[in-house]
Amino acid sequence: AGAEGRSGAARVTDFDTAVAGYPATPIADESLGAAMLYSSGTTGRPKGILRPLPETHPSQPLPLFNFLSGLWQCEEGMRYLSPAPLYHSAPLAHVSLIIRHGGTVVVMEHFDPEHYLALLSQHKITHSQLVPTMFSRMLKLPPDVRAQADVSSLKLAVHAAAPCPAQVKEAMIDWWGPIIHEYYGATEGMGFSACNTPEWLAHRGSVGKVLMGEIHILDEQMQPVPPGQGGEIWFKTANPFVYFNDAERTALTRSADGTMTTVGDMGYLDDDGFLYLTDRSTFMIISGGVNIYPQECENLLITHPKVADAAVFGVPNEDLGEEVKAVVQTVAGVAHTPELAAELIGFCREHLAHLKCPRTVDFSDQLPRLPTGKLYKRVLRDAYWAGHKSRIV
C-alpha cells in the first residue's frame, strides 16, 4: 500500500489515492446497488443475471429481506450454518439476511455430512439451508453417528435447488421434526413458492404455493393446462432481468408478447394451487417418441441403500433415438459390479414403468456436483453424445 506500480498488465493503486478525487460529502440520492449473480450453469455456461438498479436507500430495509425474514422466522441472535459457497445466490442472500438481523453465520468450506452434524451441535445452530443430496448423505451415515448428533437447537431448516425425493424428506422430518421448509425459485428471481412441514405433509411432493409472481403452466403451444397435468412453468415475472451481454438467450426465456418468463422447469399444479416439479425440459429424454423426465428415476435410485448419488439421462439409441442411462455413485465399500447394475435396474422396474427405467447402469467414483449441491448432469451426458452432430440419432 502507499505506492503505485504495475504487476504484469494490472495497475495497483492504494486506497487513499483512488478516492482522493471524490467528494467527502454523502451522495444526495444515494441508493443501494445490485449484485449481478450468475446462474449455476447446470444446463450450459453460467449466465450473468442483470437487474435494474433499485432506488432503495441504504438505510431502508430491502423488500425481499422483509419477505424472507418473516418466512424463515429470523430473529436477533440466530445462528446459521451454510454448507454451500457464498458465490451462489441462495447462500449469499440468506447469509446477508442473517447478518442484517444480528445473527451469527458459520460457513463450511465444503459439505461433509458428519462434519455438518458436528457443527450443528458445536455452534448450537438454529437455522440452516441445504439441498436434497445433503439430506440423503446424512441419512446414510451409520446409525450410531446419527444417534449421537445433537440437533435440538435447530429451529428451521430450509431446502431448495432440486426436487427432494418424498421418502428422503419424510425420513428427515422423522429425524429433525416439523421444522423443514422448502422453496422453489431460480436465480433469475421470476417467482417464488414455499411450504412448511404441515403443508408438505398435506401435499406430499409439493414445493408449495406461489408467494411471489403469477404462475402459469403451459403446454408446447403456450396454452394453459388443467390442474394435475404437466407443462412448462412460466411466471409473469415479479423481478425483471436480462442475461448480461446475451440478448439471444434472454429472448429464449420470454413469451412472444414479453409478459412471461421461464427457465425451462417442468411441473404441474394440484387442485389447491400447490406446485410440483417434475424436471427441466433440457433433460427430457425422448425414447421411441415418448417423453421421459429422468428426475423421477433419480429420486428413486438414491433411496437404494447401496446408492450415494445418481444421475439419469438419455444416451444414443439407433432404434429409439434415446434410451435411459443411469450413472451411479455407490456408498463407500460397495463394489461396482454387473450384478449391482442388474440389481438397480430391477429395483427401478419394481417401482416405475419400464420405459422410465435405465436400460444400463454405469458407475462413477464421484458424480460432478457443483459446490452448491446441484448436479452438473450435462458433463456426464455430453460424454455419451461425443461424435454425434446432434441429439437426433
C-alpha positions in Angstrom: 0.0 0.0 0.0 1.1 3.6 -0.4 2.7 3.0 -3.8 1.6 2.8 -7.3 3.1 0.4 -9.8 2.5 -2.4 -12.3 2.3 -6.1 -11.8 2.1 -7.6 -15.3 -0.8 -5.7 -17.0 -2.5 -4.9 -13.7 -2.2 -1.4 -12.2 -2.1 -1.3 -8.4 -3.3 1.9 -6.6 -3.6 2.5 -2.9 -7.0 3.3 -1.4 -6.3 7.0 -0.5 -5.1 7.8 -4.0 -8.1 6.1 -5.5 -10.6 8.1 -3.5 -8.8 11.4 -3.4 -10.7 12.9 -6.4 -14.1 12.1 -4.9 -16.1 14.4 -2.6 -16.2 13.6 1.1 -19.9 14.6 1.5 -22.6 12.0 1.2 -24.3 11.5 -2.2 -27.6 13.3 -2.2 -29.6 10.5 -4.0 -27.6 7.5 -2.6 -29.2 4.2 -3.2 -28.3 0.5 -2.9 -26.6 -1.2 -5.8 -27.5 -4.7 -7.0 -25.3 -7.8 -7.3 -25.1 -9.4 -10.8 -25.2 -13.0 -9.8 -24.6 -15.9 -12.2 -26.8 -18.9 -12.8 -25.4 -22.2 -11.7 -24.6 -23.4 -15.2 -26.1 -26.9 -14.9 -27.6 -26.7 -18.4 -24.9 -24.6 -20.1 -22.5 -21.8 -19.4 -23.3 -19.7 -16.3 -25.3 -16.6 -17.3 -25.0 -13.2 -15.6 -28.4 -12.1 -14.4 -28.7 -8.3 -14.7 -31.5 -6.4 -13.0 -32.5 -2.7 -12.9 -30.8 -0.8 -10.1 -33.1 -0.3 -7.1 -33.9 3.1 -5.7 -33.8 1.8 -2.1 -31.7 4.0 0.2 -29.1 2.0 2.2 -30.8 2.8 5.5 -34.1 1.3 4.3 -35.0 -2.4 4.5 -34.9 -4.5 1.4 -38.4 -5.7 0.4 -37.0 -9.2 -0.4 -35.4 -9.4 3.0 -38.6 -8.3 4.8 -40.4 -11.1 2.9 -37.8 -13.8 3.7 -37.3 -12.8 7.4 -41.0 -13.4 8.1 -41.0 -16.6 6.1 -37.9 -18.1 7.8 -38.6 -16.7 11.3 -35.5 -14.6 11.5 -34.5 -13.1 14.9 -31.6 -11.4 16.6 -29.1 -13.9 18.0 -29.9 -16.6 15.5 -27.1 -18.9 14.4 -27.0 -20.0 10.7 -24.9 -22.8 9.2 -24.2 -22.5 5.4 -22.9 -25.8 3.9 -22.8 -24.1 0.4 -20.4 -21.5 -1.0 -21.4 -17.8 -0.9 -20.9 -17.1 -4.6 -24.3 -18.7 -5.4 -27.4 -16.6 -5.0 -29.3 -18.6 -2.3 -26.5 -18.9 0.2 -25.4 -15.3 -0.3 -28.9 -14.0 0.1 -29.5 -16.0 3.3 -26.2 -15.1 4.9 -26.8 -11.4 4.1 -30.3 -11.8 5.7 -28.9 -13.4 8.8 -26.2 -10.7 9.3 -28.8 -7.9 8.9 -30.8 -9.5 11.7 -27.8 -9.5 14.0 -27.2 -13.3 13.7 -24.1 -15.3 13.5 -23.1 -17.2 10.4 -20.9 -20.4 10.1 -19.8 -21.2 6.6 -18.5 -24.7 5.7 -15.6 -24.9 3.2 -17.4 -27.9 1.6 -20.2 -30.2 2.7 -19.4 -33.3 4.7 -22.4 -35.0 6.4 -20.6 -36.0 9.6 -18.9 -32.6 9.9 -22.1 -30.8 9.3 -23.8 -32.6 12.2 -20.8 -31.8 14.4 -21.1 -28.1 13.6 -24.8 -28.1 14.4 -24.0 -29.3 17.8 -20.9 -27.3 18.4 -22.4 -23.9 17.5 -26.0 -24.6 18.6 -27.2 -23.8 15.1 -30.8 -22.5 14.9 -31.2 -22.1 11.1 -29.7 -23.7 8.0 -30.2 -24.2 4.3 -29.4 -27.4 2.5 -30.1 -29.3 -0.8 -31.7 -32.8 -1.0 -28.4 -34.6 -1.7 -27.1 -33.4 1.7 -30.2 -34.9 3.3 -29.6 -38.2 1.6 -26.0 -38.4 2.6 -26.7 -37.6 6.2 -29.4 -40.3 6.2 -26.9 -42.9 5.0 -24.5 -42.2 7.8 -24.1 -45.1 10.3 -27.0 -45.3 12.8 -24.6 -44.6 15.8 -23.3 -41.4 14.1 -26.8 -40.1 13.6 -27.9 -41.1 17.1 -25.0 -39.1 18.6 -25.9 -35.9 16.6 -27.5 -33.2 18.7 -29.9 -31.2 16.5 -32.1 -30.0 19.4 -31.1 -26.3 18.8 -32.3 -26.3 15.2 -35.5 -24.3 14.7 -35.7 -24.2 11.0 -34.1 -26.0 8.0 -34.7 -24.8 4.5 -34.0 -26.7 1.4 -34.2 -26.0 -2.4 -32.1 -26.3 -5.6 -33.6 -29.6 -6.7 -36.8 -31.7 -6.2 -36.5 -33.7 -3.0 -37.5 -37.4 -3.1 -40.5 -37.8 -0.9 -39.0 -40.8 1.0 -35.9 -38.7 1.8 -37.9 -35.7 3.1 -40.2 -37.9 5.2 -37.1 -39.5 6.8 -35.7 -36.0 7.6 -39.0 -34.9 9.2 -39.0 -38.1 11.3 -35.5 -37.3 12.4 -35.5 -33.5 12.8 -39.2 -32.9 13.4 -41.7 -30.5 11.7 -39.1 -27.7 11.1 -38.3 -28.4 7.5 -39.3 -25.8 4.9 -38.9 -26.0 1.2 -38.9 -23.3 -1.5 -38.6 -23.0 -5.3 -37.1 -20.1 -7.1 -34.5 -19.6 -9.8 -31.5 -17.2 -9.5 -33.4 -15.2 -12.2 -36.0 -14.4 -9.4 -39.1 -14.7 -11.6 -41.3 -16.2 -9.0 -41.1 -17.9 -5.6 -43.1 -20.7 -3.9 -42.7 -22.2 -0.4 -44.2 -24.7 2.0 -43.7 -25.7 5.6 -43.8 -29.2 7.0 -47.6 -29.4 7.7 -48.3 -28.1 4.2 -45.9 -30.5 2.6 -47.4 -33.5 4.5 -50.8 -32.5 3.2 -49.4 -32.1 -0.3 -46.7 -34.7 -0.4 -44.0 -33.9 -3.0 -45.0 -30.2 -3.5 -42.7 -27.2 -3.4 -45.6 -25.1 -2.0 -47.9 -22.3 -3.1 -46.6 -19.4 -5.2 -46.0 -16.4 -2.9 -44.2 -14.1 -5.4 -45.1 -13.8 -9.1 -48.0 -15.1 -11.1 -47.6 -18.7 -12.2 -48.8 -20.4 -15.4 -48.4 -24.0 -16.5 -48.3 -24.1 -20.3 -48.1 -26.8 -23.0 -45.9 -26.7 -26.1 -48.4 -24.4 -27.8 -48.3 -22.0 -24.9 -51.8 -22.9 -23.8 -52.7 -23.4 -20.2 -53.1 -26.9 -18.9 -55.6 -28.1 -16.2 -54.5 -29.0 -12.6 -52.7 -32.3 -12.4 -51.3 -32.1 -16.0 -47.7 -31.3 -16.5 -46.3 -28.5 -18.6 -43.6 -25.8 -18.6 -43.5 -23.4 -15.7 -43.9 -19.7 -16.7 -44.2 -16.6 -14.5 -45.5 -13.2 -15.1 -42.2 -12.0 -13.6 -42.0 -10.3 -10.3 -38.4 -9.2 -10.9 -37.4 -8.2 -14.4 -33.9 -9.3 -15.6 -31.8 -9.8 -18.7 -28.8 -12.1 -19.3 -25.7 -9.9 -19.4 -24.5 -9.4 -22.9 -26.7 -12.1 -24.2 -29.9 -10.8 -25.9 -30.4 -14.1 -27.7 -30.6 -16.2 -24.6 -32.7 -13.6 -22.8 -35.2 -13.8 -25.7 -35.4 -17.6 -25.3 -36.8 -17.1 -21.7 -39.6 -14.8 -22.8 -43.1 -15.4 -24.2 -43.8 -13.9 -27.6 -45.6 -10.9 -26.0 -42.8 -10.4 -23.5 -45.1 -10.7 -20.4 -43.9 -14.1 -19.1 -40.6 -15.8 -18.4 -39.3 -19.3 -17.9 -36.1 -21.1 -17.2 -37.4 -24.4 -18.6 -38.5 -26.1 -15.5 -41.4 -28.5 -15.8 -44.2 -29.2 -13.3 -47.9 -29.0 -12.5 -50.4 -27.5 -10.0 -52.8 -29.5 -7.9 -56.4 -28.6 -7.3 -55.3 -26.5 -4.3 -52.8 -24.5 -6.2 -49.7 -26.3 -4.8 -46.8 -26.6 -7.3 -45.0 -29.8 -8.1 -41.7 -30.0 -10.1 -41.0 -32.9 -12.5 -37.7 -31.9 -14.2 -36.1 -29.5 -16.6 -37.2 -29.5 -20.3 -33.4 -29.6 -21.1 -33.1 -33.0 -19.5 -36.2 -34.6 -21.0 -35.5 -37.9 -22.8 -37.4 -38.7 -26.0 -37.3 -42.5 -26.4 -39.4 -44.1 -29.1 -41.5 -40.9 -29.3 -42.3 -41.0 -25.5 -41.2 -38.1 -23.3 -39.5 -39.2 -20.1 -38.4 -36.9 -17.3 -35.4 -38.6 -15.5 -35.9 -36.8 -12.1 -38.4 -39.5 -11.1 -35.9 -42.3 -11.6 -33.1 -40.3 -9.9 -35.3 -39.8 -6.9 -35.9 -43.5 -6.7 -32.3 -44.6 -7.2 -30.9 -42.6 -4.3 -33.3 -44.3 -1.9 -31.5 -47.6 -2.6 -29.2 -48.5 0.4 -26.2 -49.0 -1.9 -26.5 -45.7 -3.8 -24.9 -42.5 -2.6 -25.8 -40.4 -5.7 -27.4 -40.9 -9.1 -27.8 -39.2 -12.5 -30.2 -40.3 -15.2 -30.2 -39.0 -18.8 -30.7 -40.0 -22.4 -28.0 -41.6 -24.5 -28.0 -42.5 -28.2 -30.0 -45.5 -29.4 -30.3 -46.2 -33.1 -33.8 -47.6 -32.9 -35.4 -45.4 -30.2 -33.4 -42.2 -30.7 -32.5 -42.2 -27.0 -32.5 -44.7 -24.2 -32.4 -44.2 -20.5 -28.9 -44.4 -18.8 -28.1 -44.2 -15.1 -24.7 -43.3 -13.7 -24.5 -44.2 -10.1 -22.1 -43.3 -7.2 -22.2 -46.1 -4.7 -21.8 -45.8 -0.9 -18.4 -46.4 0.5 -17.2 -50.0 0.3 -19.7 -51.2 -2.3 -18.1 -52.7 -5.4 -19.1 -51.6 -9.0 -20.2 -54.9 -10.5 -22.5 -56.1 -13.3 -24.6 -57.8 -10.6 -25.2 -54.5 -8.8 -26.1 -52.8 -12.1 -28.7 -55.6 -12.7 -30.0 -55.2 -9.1 -30.5 -51.4 -9.6 -32.3 -51.9 -12.9 -34.6 -54.5 -11.2 -35.2 -52.1 -8.3 -36.3 -49.4 -10.7 -38.6 -51.8 -12.5 -40.3 -52.7 -9.3 -41.5 -49.1 -8.8 -41.6 -47.4 -12.2 -43.0 -48.1 -15.7 -40.2 -50.0 -17.5 -39.9 -47.3 -20.2 -38.8 -44.8 -17.4 -36.1 -47.2 -16.1 -32.5 -47.3 -17.1 -31.6 -49.9 -19.7 -28.0 -49.8 -18.5 -26.1 -48.6 -15.4 -22.6 -47.2 -15.3 -20.7 -46.4 -12.1 -18.6 -43.3 -11.1 -16.5 -42.7 -8.0 -17.8 -39.2 -7.7 -20.7 -37.5 -9.6 -20.0 -34.0 -10.8 -22.0 -31.9 -8.3 -21.3 -28.2 -8.0 -20.4 -26.9 -4.5 -24.0 -25.7 -4.2 -25.1 -29.3 -4.4 -26.6 -29.1 -7.9 -25.8 -32.0 -10.3 -23.8 -31.0 -13.3 -25.5 -33.6 -15.4 -24.5 -32.0 -18.7 -20.9 -33.1 -18.2 -22.0 -36.7 -17.9 -24.4 -36.6 -20.7 -22.2 -34.9 -23.2 -19.6 -37.7 -22.9 -22.1 -40.2 -24.3 -23.0 -37.9 -27.2 -19.5 -37.2 -28.3 -19.2 -37.9 -32.0 -22.9 -37.2 -32.7 -23.6 -34.0 -34.5 -27.0 -33.6 -32.9 -29.3 -35.2 -30.4 -31.1 -36.9 -33.3 -29.7 -40.4 -34.0 
